[in-house]
Amino acid sequence: MKRLCKMGQFGVKKYFFLLCIFILCLSFCGCGNNRNSETNNTEEMQSSEDTAKESNLCIVTCANEKTAILYDLATYDGENLDNSEVWRFTADAPELTGKSEEMSSAKYREGTVFGDVVIVSCGNGYAAIVSYPEKEILWQVFNAGKNAHSIEILPSGNIVVVSSTGGTIRLFAASAILQNDTETASTYKEYPIKEGHGVLWDPEYDVLWTLGWNDLKAYSVVGEGIDEELQLREDMGAAKYGLEGHDLTADFQDSKYLWVSGMKHMYHVNKETGEMSTDFEHSDQLEWPTIRGFGNDPYGNYYVTMPSHGVGTSWENASYASWSTDKINFYYPSEDGTTLENIKCKSQTKVFYKVFSFYGKYQ
């Protein structure tokens, strides 16, 4: 019995020794998990910071030069927006010498057949696909239309440009450039539009939206590659006398709707019914007349440009006051999310026409 007791005591001691080792191992593993958790939390925080930073980016077109500028409004110092510039592209081809200066449209599109790009159009008939951020011109034409006002790239890589004075929708076979066929890439099919001001591809409804003077129309894209054509959808769209449409953008907070700005009102348009409403969330702050550029993003922000009427001689660029401005109206959610805060981000040297949120998705 005594021998058995001694053996039992030894067994207990051995048990406690092994238990201590086991606990130490668990503690070490736990520390490792904590370190991994801290790393994951750091990565999540970094991701959140990147998202926050991205949510303050917008791209504007200049009315007094053939330039598109990307700004980070998170860095606006309250004095001069010029200090917040991140990136710019200027259409300085020799063919444009002596032609009108204004750039009418600049949109960021990520993951296209050309990669990440900024597509631009100018009132002088220039249109281009520009790689972002490298600024390499991948495709360009000088006959996009008389007073070309808006541009879009289709999933195929083909380009659509609408013009106001010219009254045209031009579908360029730009995808041919992928086969180094520059001649075909500059050819186009043409369709009529009265005072074309906006164009937008909609992947959810698989249609191309166009904005004219008094109507919003939808087109199906039929065919493939350079043989693509536009086919009017009679079952979609909207018409409103006196609309005087000026800008067309996606609602990145609700894919069932589009934003359309007119000379008198800002409209929230239901894609399925065609209903154009001036009664929408925050309409008391955003429903302005003569809006030239309008965009939102998934983060609850809104970007607006309106003509600087009444600025007179106090603004050195007063000659542009009827259709452009020196500031971007940036609206962002209040802390409680019930209303919008507003900052007027003013440039000391630039004259802006349209503004677009720098969000790379179509919808």
C-alpha angles and dihedrals in degrees: 000000000000090000091050090050091052090050090049091052090050090049091053092049090049090049093053091047092054091044091055091051090049092051091049090052091051091050092051091049090047091054089051090051090049090051090050090047091051090049091049091048090050090051091049091049090049090049090051091050090050090050092048090050092047091050092065097054121110134165123218136190120228122231096202100044137031091254141122117201130197115213132190102214090190087075097048107134096203092250114061127014089198088079090062096060114133105171140353142188125201123194098224102155113148089239089068096056111129094008126120114292109218122111109211106188139019123172131176115223121180128202097017123152084267093048122243109350146167113221118205140185132189133202089242091068098265121139130171148169109226125189115238125255096355095061093219111157105234097176135000141170134185097207102064091132141290106295093356106209110178140015138199136181118220123218088257091059094251117134131230122199126182122200131200107205091031092051093215142131108205121194108199122201089228092149088075088076087073086069091043090251098142094167095058091040090066095052121099147186116229134216130179126253130165111237095340111211108155143032130177136172114225114201093182095060094025094231140116114236121209128189121212133172097285105003148055114214135187127214132191116222109227129185128027138272115336090355094065117131136183121245120191116239106220091188095061138055138052140248128205125175111230093020094126090189118216112165136022124193140158121259100236091191096055121022093199090072143059130203118233124180121204135181092264107024148017111239134204105207125204106220095209101044100026090229112158111206133185090191107085138128110302090004088140087068103030104037099099131151123241095020108172100185129023134169142153135191137212091265096069097260127134130201121200137177121191130175115269095237114180094020090119119165092343087081115058090213093054091135087072095048096104093065111009144044146205095232145060117220105220116194121188134171119276117238093264092043094232098112143009129262117214134213123182103214106202130197122211094206112019134084113209131206111172133009128205130187109248094237114134100211124093092224 
